[in-house]
Amino acid sequence: MSDFLVNRCICHEHSFEEIKEYAKEKGYTDLEDLQIDNYCSNGCRICAPYVEMVLETGETAFEPGAYYKRKK
């Protein structure tokens, strides 16, 4: 297991826990809703696949590359 976990949107400085709660509060179910609201994943977009996993699984911290490992 890596010592480093992916757990935030760097551009908007929101943790995945904050993103999860915000999405729940707003009733958002997909990444596009959060991007339209300019809340996360519309700067560098590196976190976009991880935010998709947050919304899908409820998890808020991931091993680097976890998204790509799940897609195999």
C-alpha positions in Angstrom: 0.0 0.0 0.0 1.2 3.5 -0.9 2.1 6.0 1.8 0.3 8.6 -0.3 -3.5 8.5 -0.9 -5.4 10.5 -3.4 -8.0 12.3 -1.3 -8.7 15.8 -2.7 -9.2 18.2 -5.6 -6.0 20.2 -5.6 -7.2 23.1 -7.8 -10.3 23.8 -5.6 -8.7 22.7 -2.3 -11.7 20.4 -1.4 -11.2 17.0 0.2 -13.1 14.1 -1.3 -15.0 14.0 2.0 -16.1 17.6 1.4 -17.0 16.9 -2.2 -19.1 13.8 -1.1 -21.0 15.9 1.4 -21.5 18.8 -1.0 -22.8 16.4 -3.7 -25.2 14.8 -1.2 -26.4 18.2 0.0 -27.1 19.4 -3.5 -28.5 16.1 -4.7 -25.7 15.7 -7.3 -25.1 12.2 -8.6 -22.4 12.8 -11.3 -19.2 14.6 -11.9 -20.7 17.0 -14.5 -23.0 18.5 -11.8 -20.0 19.4 -9.6 -18.1 20.8 -12.6 -21.0 23.0 -13.7 -21.2 24.3 -10.2 -17.5 25.0 -10.3 -17.0 23.0 -7.1 -14.3 20.6 -8.3 -12.6 18.8 -11.2 -12.7 21.6 -13.7 -9.1 23.0 -13.3 -6.4 20.4 -14.1 -9.1 17.6 -13.9 -6.6 15.1 -12.4 -9.1 14.3 -9.7 -12.0 13.7 -12.1 -11.8 9.9 -12.2 -11.4 9.8 -8.4 -14.4 12.1 -7.9 -16.4 9.7 -10.1 -15.4 6.9 -7.7 -16.4 9.0 -4.7 -19.8 9.4 -6.1 -20.0 5.8 -7.1 -18.6 4.1 -4.0 -18.7 6.6 -1.2 -15.0 6.1 -0.6 -13.0 9.2 0.0 -9.3 8.1 -0.3 -7.7 6.0 -3.0 -4.4 4.5 -3.9 -2.8 6.4 -6.8 -4.0 4.8 -10.0 -7.0 3.1 -8.3 -9.4 4.3 -11.0 -7.4 2.7 -13.8 -6.9 -0.5 -11.9 -10.7 -0.8 -11.4 -11.4 -0.3 -15.1 -9.3 -3.3 -16.1 
